[in-house]
Amino acid sequence: MSDYYFHTSDLSVGYNGKALIHDIEIGIRAGEILTLIGPNGSGKSTILKSVTKHLAMIRGDAYIADASVNSMSFKQLSQKLAVVLTERIK
């Protein structure tokens, strides 16, 4: 998937080690915009919080410019992306 600037691979996210959303495959090329749309409680914020390392990924990984998000420090990650959520992260 090296033609994508950001992509996920076999990503599962959730809480307390329990996966709530499985098999997430996202691929975004440089310059593209992605919108996550869904009803309340469908997992949009859970996916974003996992990609930004505010929640642990249950399985899989996310990549920015082919670098694993899991292997990045918070400082390195903050230099690559920014996310604005509608509520404070607890």
Protein Blocks (a to p, Z undefined) as FASTA:
>chain_A
ZZpfbdcehiacdeehiafbghiacdddehiacdddddehilmmmmmmmmnopaccfbdc
ddeehiafklpcfklmmmmpccddfbdcZZ
